[in-house]
Amino acid sequence: MTLLITVFAAVTATAVWYKRKDDSMQTGVLCFLYWGAAIMWLVDAVFEYAELGAEYFGPSAADMLNDAFLGLSVVALGLVIWLVRLLVTDPKGTVRAALSKQSRC
């Protein structure tokens, strides 16, 4: 489930990045985060399959639920990292303008 969720997030982020002509929102960083996580889960799945064999394809419901929560938390952490980077770099100057407006008052 973790691999499936992160691949879905990576494909979605890549589609958003590809559709946008400018990269002002730095969606390329989000793509790299999600594709990196997807590659990590793919390597994990390969090694787990090598260890378990055919049992790998019959996980219990509890294992699938745990994997789903882990996949969603990885996607959420990727979004948090992307948002923090976006706020720190402030490509459109929105945060800087809001802070300077607030300091004048």
Backbone torsions as a table, in degrees:
resi	resn	phi	psi	omega
1	MET	NA	-37.3	-179.6
2	THR	-62.2	-42.8	179.2
3	LEU	-63.3	-44.6	-179.1
4	LEU	-62.4	-44.3	-177.8
5	ILE	-67.6	-43.2	-178.7
6	THR	-72.4	-33.1	175.7
7	VAL	-66.6	-41.1	176.8
8	PHE	-61.1	-43.1	177.9
9	ALA	-65.4	-39.2	179.7
10	ALA	-66.3	-42.1	178.9
11	VAL	-65.8	-41.5	178.7
12	THR	-63.6	-46.1	179.1
13	ALA	-64.0	-37.3	178.4
14	THR	-67.0	-39.3	177.4
15	ALA	-64.2	-40.4	177.9
16	VAL	-66.0	-43.0	179.4
17	TRP	-62.9	-42.5	-177.4
18	TYR	-69.8	-34.2	-178.3
19	LYS	-71.8	-34.8	-180.0
20	ARG	-76.6	132.5	179.8
21	LYS	-76.3	-38.2	177.4
22	ASP	-103.7	155.3	179.9
23	ASP	-108.4	43.2	-177.4
24	SER	-67.9	-27.0	178.5
25	MET	-91.5	5.6	176.3
26	GLN	54.6	45.1	178.5
27	THR	-71.5	-16.0	175.1
28	GLY	-62.4	-36.7	177.0
29	VAL	-63.4	-41.5	178.5
30	LEU	-63.7	-39.1	176.7
31	CYS	-61.3	-46.0	179.8
32	PHE	-62.0	-40.4	179.0
33	LEU	-61.5	-48.4	-176.6
34	TYR	-71.9	-39.0	178.1
35	TRP	-68.3	-34.3	174.9
36	GLY	-63.2	-42.7	177.6
37	ALA	-66.2	-38.8	179.3
38	ALA	-64.9	-39.9	177.4
39	ILE	-66.2	-39.2	177.8
40	MET	-60.9	-45.5	-179.8
41	TRP	-69.6	-30.2	176.7
42	LEU	-66.1	-43.7	177.3
43	VAL	-63.7	-40.9	177.2
44	ASP	-61.3	-41.7	179.9
45	ALA	-66.0	-39.2	179.1
46	VAL	-63.7	-45.9	-179.7
47	PHE	-68.9	-35.8	177.1
48	GLU	-67.7	-37.5	176.4
49	TYR	-66.0	-38.8	177.8
50	ALA	-63.7	-31.7	-179.7
51	GLU	-80.9	-43.5	-173.3
52	LEU	-94.1	-27.2	-176.3
53	GLY	73.9	-134.6	-175.9
54	ALA	-68.9	-20.3	177.8
55	GLU	-64.8	-19.0	-179.8
56	TYR	-60.4	-32.5	-175.2
57	PHE	-87.3	4.1	178.4
58	GLY	-125.5	60.0	-178.4
59	PRO	-72.8	155.8	176.6
60	SER	-76.3	165.9	179.9
61	ALA	-64.0	-36.8	179.8
62	ALA	-66.2	-40.0	177.6
63	ASP	-64.9	-39.7	178.8
64	MET	-66.3	-38.7	178.6
65	LEU	-66.3	-42.6	177.2
66	ASN	-62.8	-41.9	178.2
67	ASP	-65.1	-37.1	178.2
68	ALA	-65.6	-43.2	177.6
69	PHE	-63.8	-39.7	178.1
70	LEU	-65.3	-42.2	178.3
71	GLY	-63.2	-43.3	178.4
72	LEU	-66.6	-36.6	178.3
73	SER	-69.0	-33.4	176.1
74	VAL	-66.5	-41.7	177.6
75	VAL	-64.1	-42.1	178.8
76	ALA	-65.3	-41.0	178.4
77	LEU	-64.8	-38.8	175.8
78	GLY	-61.4	-41.0	177.1
79	LEU	-64.8	-40.1	179.0
80	VAL	-64.5	-44.9	178.6
81	ILE	-61.2	-42.7	179.3
82	TRP	-64.3	-43.1	-179.9
83	LEU	-65.4	-41.3	178.3
84	VAL	-63.3	-43.5	178.0
85	ARG	-62.2	-40.3	179.9
86	LEU	-65.0	-40.7	179.2
87	LEU	-69.8	-36.1	-179.1
88	VAL	-72.2	-44.8	-178.8
89	THR	-77.3	-29.6	175.9
90	ASP	47.7	66.7	-173.7
91	PRO	-64.9	-29.0	-179.4
92	LYS	-97.8	-3.0	178.4
93	GLY	75.2	17.8	-177.3
94	THR	-69.0	-45.7	-179.1
95	VAL	-67.1	-42.6	179.1
96	ARG	-61.2	-41.5	-180.0
97	ALA	-67.8	-39.7	179.2
98	ALA	-66.9	-39.4	178.8
99	LEU	-69.4	-39.0	179.4
100	SER	-70.6	-34.2	176.9
101	LYS	-67.5	-38.4	-179.1
102	GLN	-71.1	-34.4	-179.2
103	SER	-73.2	-24.8	178.2
104	ARG	-74.3	-28.1	-177.0
105	CYS	-75.0	NA	NA
